[in-house]
Amino acid sequence: MGFKPIPTLISLFLTLIIWFAIPVPAGVDPNAWHLLAMFVGVIAAIIGKAMPIGAIAIIAITLVAVTGVTNDSPSGAIKDA
């Protein structure tokens, strides 16, 4: 496999918990909260060495573009990524 399953599951679990289970605090934009969730997941993947850091970076950039957390328009999100 190209990844380690346990660190990958832990980083995915942390991301999903922050994204879906923890409510967005008052005064925080939901997109900013989702970006934080992805950031925490990426850091957990890096610390756990789930994949090579370059692969994690490419996946993170792709997720920012696909989810549109930085921009509402698809072309703007791709430019931000």
C-alpha positions as CSV (number, residue, x, y, z in Angstrom):
1,M,0.0,0.0,0.0
2,G,1.0,3.6,-0.5
3,F,-0.2,4.7,2.9
4,K,-0.2,3.5,6.5
5,P,-3.8,2.6,7.4
6,I,-3.8,3.5,11.1
7,P,-2.4,7.1,10.8
8,T,-4.6,7.6,7.8
9,L,-7.7,6.6,9.7
10,I,-6.8,8.7,12.7
11,S,-6.3,11.8,10.5
12,L,-9.5,11.1,8.6
13,F,-11.4,10.6,11.9
14,L,-10.1,13.9,13.4
15,T,-11.1,15.8,10.2
16,L,-14.6,14.3,10.1
17,I,-15.1,14.9,13.9
18,I,-14.3,18.6,13.6
19,W,-16.2,19.0,10.3
20,F,-19.4,17.3,11.3
21,A,-19.6,16.6,15.1
22,I,-18.3,19.9,16.6
23,P,-20.7,22.8,16.0
24,V,-19.2,25.9,14.4
25,P,-18.5,28.5,17.1
26,A,-20.3,31.8,17.0
27,G,-18.6,34.4,14.9
28,V,-16.7,31.8,12.8
29,D,-17.5,31.3,9.2
30,P,-18.5,27.7,8.4
31,N,-16.0,27.6,5.6
32,A,-13.2,28.7,7.9
33,W,-14.2,25.9,10.3
34,H,-14.1,23.4,7.5
35,L,-10.7,24.6,6.5
36,L,-9.5,24.2,10.1
37,A,-10.8,20.7,10.1
38,M,-8.8,19.9,6.9
39,F,-5.7,21.6,8.4
40,V,-5.9,19.5,11.6
41,G,-6.3,16.3,9.5
42,V,-3.3,17.2,7.3
43,I,-1.1,17.9,10.3
44,A,-2.2,14.6,11.9
45,A,-1.3,12.8,8.7
46,I,2.1,14.5,8.6
47,I,2.8,13.7,12.2
48,G,1.6,10.1,11.8
49,K,3.6,9.8,8.5
50,A,0.5,8.4,6.8
51,M,2.0,9.0,3.4
52,P,5.0,10.8,2.1
53,I,4.7,14.6,2.8
54,G,4.5,15.5,-0.9
55,A,1.6,13.1,-1.4
56,I,-0.2,14.6,1.6
57,A,0.4,18.1,0.3
58,I,-1.1,17.2,-3.2
59,I,-4.1,15.6,-1.6
60,A,-4.6,18.6,0.7
61,I,-4.4,21.1,-2.1
62,T,-6.9,19.0,-4.2
63,L,-9.3,18.9,-1.2
64,V,-9.2,22.6,-0.8
65,A,-10.1,23.0,-4.5
66,V,-12.8,20.3,-4.6
67,T,-14.6,21.4,-1.4
68,G,-14.5,25.1,-2.2
69,V,-13.8,26.2,1.4
70,T,-11.9,29.2,0.2
71,N,-14.1,30.4,-2.5
72,D,-17.7,29.8,-3.6
73,S,-17.0,29.7,-7.3
74,P,-15.2,26.5,-8.6
75,S,-12.7,28.5,-10.7
76,G,-11.9,30.8,-7.7
77,A,-11.4,27.7,-5.4
78,I,-9.0,26.2,-7.9
79,K,-7.0,29.5,-8.1
80,D,-6.9,29.6,-4.3
81,A,-5.6,26.1,-4.1
